[in-house]
Amino acid sequence: MPPLPLPRRPYKSRAIWDVTRKPGASKMSYVRAVLYELQPTRFSDIDIPATMLSIRQNASILYNTVSEVTQIVYEFVKHLDRREWTMIGAFGIWLYVVRFAHRVLDAGPM
């Protein structure tokens, strides 16, 4: 005889985070949501050596990627002239004006 299926329970995490999205949500509701997400896991089910190896590999990849991207961005920014900085500033102002207009006119998501 096969085992009986467990009864389905509503997804509690979603309900807890919905409370934090309500207007005027208290700081305590955020604390409850974060603590719910950080509740203990069963470490006996986790393969610790494999997990540690994976963390080390991912950290190494992340470090190398971030350092390369930072160097590329620095070199790019270092060689910008006044006209290019003006264009970047104009784009930032335009973006701010569009977002402001959307907010004032309630024109939908932006």
Summary of the structure (lengths in Angstrom):
residues: 110
radius of gyration: 24.3
end to end distance: 55.8
largest distance: 77.8
contacts: 186
relative contact order: 0.04
helix: 72%
strand: 0%
